[in-house]
Amino acid sequence: MNPEPTAQKQFEALPISRMAKLSGWAMYRSAETYVWRPQSADEVRETLEIAKDSGRSVIARGSGYSYGDTALNGENITVDLTRMNKILQWDPQTGVIQIEPGATIYNLWRHTLPDGWWPTVVPGAMSPTIGGCAAVNAHGKNSWLKGTFGDAILSFDLLLANGDMQTVTRESDPELFHAAIGGLGLLGVMTSVTLQTRKVPAGYLLTRHYHAQNLDELFDVFEQRLAAQDEYLVGWIDGFAAGASLGRGLIEAANHPEMEDVSTLNPATQDLSPNIAGVFPRSQMWRIMNPLFHDAPMRLANNAQYTMVAKYGAKMKKTPMAQFHFFHDYIPNWKKAFAPGGLRQFQMFAPAESAKILFRAALQATHDAHIPPYLCVFKRHKTDPFLLRYQSDGYSLSLDFRVTRSRDIPLQKLLEQLRVLVLENGGNLYMAKDDFLDAASFEQSVGADRAAEFRAIKDKLDPAWLFQSNLSRRIMPQPLGEVILA
Ligand SMILES: Cc1cc2nc3c(=O)[nH]c(=O)nc-3n(C[C@H](O)[C@H](O)[C@H](O)COP(=O)(O)OP(=O)(O)OC[C@H]3O[C@@H](n4cnc5c(N)ncnc54)[C@H](O)[C@@H]3O)c2cc1C
């Protein structure tokens, strides 16, 4: 996709030393972009001026953990916020924290855990930043109960395209509050975020595995665990299982213990040993995994995982919270196991009434295309109050596919087929994981009214469309009449 110059200026040269190639986390999308790494809100503001003077657009970037191109801005400017990572204020009595946007989920929980607090909602990896999680409105394994990351936000400072800084709360500006959270960095740059964390009695969760022999059972077990009010729930599906076993999988349920155990609030209790089985350096595991990331070994691995846990995994155990929440971090850099082609994740959200039909059809489509997903994750959600929401009262299923040269085109066809299935079944797609939706399907996913409302807010706050990304140029192109070409 060719970037469009945006401001009413000539497209001017920028220092080549600023140019870098950045990728989405999944390594499938990348872009050459000019990178600034500010250390303060004033420096972010200066970068906006540089962008305006050179006729470029700007996008904020956190850790680059979005799978696709939300934080890519080819030939334009990227504001990498990871140097703005300070804790600004912490109140251990109330659990309210004000934090810079480039601080990570890791920085957050390491700071709050010793006082008995934990982020209310976290994604499945701890490197994403607070700004990145707010801008995509990330969900966790308890989103069915606690909502999304945005629900725990009390306020944020938003640097607007005109250089003004606005402190936004639910009460002060409900429209902007609900549009900028989940707004994909397209309304401004968050320069600080104030969050409500949640009290926890201990540094571990009581976890238990259940297994399901097919998709019907998987839904049944989930519904039972929801009725039992298990706070955290996540399902894993064996993407290779077919026929009567289609959708077989495991469910992990977790709850905070009732009794306090302050000795386990020490962050060190959360750390994994640097070696697996005392021998293999964890940091090097992806090298061992890389040659195994093909269909036959992955079929065996999925089968072994299901069989082992179904047989021996049903006992309740104490699991350190970080190890439960961030299982993707067990193997540092595990995405490199998918090198050189990278991976593409397709995460579909469906209302409860159509989820089973949709997920069955989607899993069957992967079998028919002979492109098995190597990792499939299943979660429960509730409708959130944000403008560009992607969650409804229902379920999500994410499918991770390996990209290879011979699979590239068939995989694209499969993803397009899945996209149609999701939209026909009233489902939604999540922009943090997307890399190929177009404007029409984005509108269908989020709803035409909501997309138009977001555009209207953007036109008001950012009339020259200073904030853009490769993703926005796909799903929400700037109205043609307003583009002034250099
Ligand atoms: C292994 C793995 C597991 C994951 N698990 C989950 C999960 O369970 N649930 C879930 O919801 N997501 C999950 N994600 C996705 C991840 O949480 C989101 O993509 C998140 O946005 C990443 O944060 P980041 O700091 O890397 O943001 P980036 O990817 O760098 O940016 C994401 C978006 O945020 C915007 N942005 C960043 N900082 C700011 C700012 N200060 N102001 C305004 N806009 C900003 C960017 O412009 C971009 O649009 C996972 C990702 C990975 C790689």
The ligand as a MOL file (V3000), in Angstrom:
LIG
                    3D

  0  0  0     0  0            999 V3000
M  V30 BEGIN CTAB
M  V30 COUNTS 53 58 0 0 0
M  V30 BEGIN ATOM
M  V30 1 C 2.4100 -13.2090 21.8300 0
M  V30 2 C 1.3180 -12.1810 21.8530 0
M  V30 3 C 0.2030 -12.3780 22.6450 0
M  V30 4 C -0.8330 -11.4430 22.6500 0
M  V30 5 N -1.9310 -11.6720 23.4210 0
M  V30 6 C -2.9570 -10.7870 23.3860 0
M  V30 7 C -4.1220 -11.0140 24.1680 0
M  V30 8 O -4.2340 -12.0010 24.8800 0
M  V30 9 N -5.1020 -10.0770 24.1170 0
M  V30 10 C -5.0000 -8.9560 23.3430 0
M  V30 11 O -5.9240 -8.1440 23.3290 0
M  V30 12 N -3.9040 -8.7250 22.5940 0
M  V30 13 C -2.8940 -9.6130 22.6030 0
M  V30 14 N -1.7770 -9.3740 21.8540 0
M  V30 15 C -1.7220 -8.1430 21.0760 0
M  V30 16 C -1.0940 -7.0000 21.8770 0
M  V30 17 O -1.5990 -6.9460 23.1760 0
M  V30 18 C -1.4690 -5.6870 21.2060 0
M  V30 19 O -1.0840 -5.7210 19.8760 0
M  V30 20 C -0.8400 -4.4560 21.8710 0
M  V30 21 O -1.2850 -3.3060 21.2130 0
M  V30 22 C 0.6500 -4.4680 21.7520 0
M  V30 23 O 1.1830 -3.3650 22.4550 0
M  V30 24 P 2.4440 -2.6340 21.8490 0
M  V30 25 O 3.0020 -1.7520 22.8880 0
M  V30 26 O 3.3640 -3.5950 21.2520 0
M  V30 27 O 1.7470 -1.7420 20.7260 0
M  V30 28 P 2.1320 -1.5900 19.1950 0
M  V30 29 O 1.9460 -2.8740 18.5110 0
M  V30 30 O 3.4630 -0.9520 19.0700 0
M  V30 31 O 1.0050 -0.5610 18.7400 0
M  V30 32 C -0.3380 -0.9910 18.7180 0
M  V30 33 C -1.2510 0.1910 18.4550 0
M  V30 34 O -1.1770 1.0840 19.5500 0
M  V30 35 C -0.9060 2.4090 19.0940 0
M  V30 36 N -0.1580 3.0600 20.1650 0
M  V30 37 C 0.9400 2.5960 20.8060 0
M  V30 38 N 1.3020 3.4530 21.7530 0
M  V30 39 C 0.4280 4.4930 21.7110 0
M  V30 40 C 0.2870 5.6980 22.4360 0
M  V30 41 N 1.1150 6.0330 23.4320 0
M  V30 42 N -0.7080 6.5450 22.1030 0
M  V30 43 C -1.5840 6.2410 21.1070 0
M  V30 44 N -1.4930 5.1040 20.3910 0
M  V30 45 C -0.5040 4.2420 20.7000 0
M  V30 46 C -0.1490 2.2150 17.8190 0
M  V30 47 O -0.2610 3.3490 16.9800 0
M  V30 48 C -0.8660 1.0100 17.2350 0
M  V30 49 O -2.0390 1.4340 16.5880 0
M  V30 50 C -0.7280 -10.2750 21.8400 0
M  V30 51 C 0.4020 -10.0670 21.0580 0
M  V30 52 C 1.4110 -11.0180 21.0640 0
M  V30 53 C 2.5970 -10.7870 20.1810 0
M  V30 END ATOM
M  V30 BEGIN BOND
M  V30 1 1 1 2
M  V30 2 1 2 3
M  V30 3 2 2 52
M  V30 4 2 3 4
M  V30 5 1 4 5
M  V30 6 1 4 50
M  V30 7 2 5 6
M  V30 8 1 6 7
M  V30 9 1 6 13
M  V30 10 2 7 8
M  V30 11 1 7 9
M  V30 12 1 9 10
M  V30 13 2 10 11
M  V30 14 1 10 12
M  V30 15 2 12 13
M  V30 16 1 13 14
M  V30 17 1 14 15
M  V30 18 1 14 50
M  V30 19 1 15 16
M  V30 20 1 16 17
M  V30 21 1 16 18
M  V30 22 1 18 19
M  V30 23 1 18 20
M  V30 24 1 20 21
M  V30 25 1 20 22
M  V30 26 1 22 23
M  V30 27 1 23 24
M  V30 28 2 24 25
M  V30 29 1 24 26
M  V30 30 1 24 27
M  V30 31 1 27 28
M  V30 32 2 28 29
M  V30 33 1 28 30
M  V30 34 1 28 31
M  V30 35 1 31 32
M  V30 36 1 32 33
M  V30 37 1 33 34
M  V30 38 1 33 48
M  V30 39 1 34 35
M  V30 40 1 35 36
M  V30 41 1 35 46
M  V30 42 1 36 37
M  V30 43 1 36 45
M  V30 44 2 37 38
M  V30 45 1 38 39
M  V30 46 1 39 40
M  V30 47 2 39 45
M  V30 48 1 40 41
M  V30 49 2 40 42
M  V30 50 1 42 43
M  V30 51 2 43 44
M  V30 52 1 44 45
M  V30 53 1 46 47
M  V30 54 1 46 48
M  V30 55 1 48 49
M  V30 56 2 50 51
M  V30 57 1 51 52
M  V30 58 1 52 53
M  V30 END BOND
M  V30 END CTAB
M  END
